[in-house]
Amino acid sequence: MFPLHLPPWSPRGDFALSDSEKAEALADSLEGQFQPVTAPSVPTVIEMADVALESYLQTPASEPKLTNPDEVRDAIRDLKVGKVPGPNGIPNRAL
């Protein structure tokens, strides 16, 4: 295995020269960027879910916009023939 040589590193303006100094500087830098996430308590999460669900249920549903045959035909015409088929395996050329 080849030895890994890392150049001096200066995360805060002072240079880390030894491998251990570089490792410590990297650890300090990462620790400053990534902080643990504090999870809310279970009752708080349940309350948030209840509020969101209640809001959703009180919002009147809008009628879905229906697609007409002309829109489907236009969408099929716009497909590129040489593309790989999707999950259904039907090639665009067949459509």
N, C-alpha and C positions, 0 to 999 in steps of 0.2 A: 504494500500500500504506500502511496506517495504521501509525504508530509504535506500538510496544508499550511500555506503561509498566508496570513491575513495582514494587510497593511495596517499601520497605526490608525486608530479610530478615534474620532473626536465628537462624541455626542453632545457634550456640554462646553466645548471649548478647550478642555484639557485632553491631552492625548493618552490613550490607553495603548501601551506598548507590549506588555506580556500577554500571553494567551488568557491567563486568569483575569487580568485587568479588562481585557476585551470582553470576556464572558460576563463579568460583573457589570460592565457598562451596558452591554446588550440587555441583560436581565433588568437593569434599572430603567432602561428606555422602554422596554416592553411593559413593565409594571406600571409605568406612567401612562401608557396608552390604553391598556386593557384593565378595567376594574371589574370586580365581581358584580354580578347582577343580583340585586336583592329582590327576591320573589315576594310578591304581596301575599298576605295571609289567605288561606282558603276561603274564609267568609267574605273577604274583600273581592276575590275573584268571582264568587257566586253572586254577590251583589251586582258587580259590573255586568255579568252575563244576564241577570234578571232585567236590569235596566235596558240593555241592548235588545233583548228579546221583546220586552214590552213596547219599546219604541218601534220595532219592526212590525209587530202585530197591529199597532195603532195606525201605521202608515197605509193609506189606501193603495191597493194594488192597481197598477195601470194595465190596460189591455195590451197584450203583446202585439207588435207589428207583424202582420202576416206577410209572407213572401208570395209573390205571384209568379206564374210560370215564366213571364218575360224576364224577371230578375234572375231566375235560375238559369235560363238559357244564356243570358248575358254573362253570368259568372262562369259557366262552362266554356263559353267561347273565349274568355280571357285566360283560361288555363294554358300553361305552356306544355306542349305535347311531349317533349323529351324528358320531362321531370320524372323522378322516381315515384312509384305509386305510394299512397298513404297507407295507414294501418289496415284499410279494407282490401288492399291488394289490387284494386281496379286501376289500370293505367289511364291517364288523362286522355290518351288517344281513343280508348274505348268509350269514354263519356262523350 
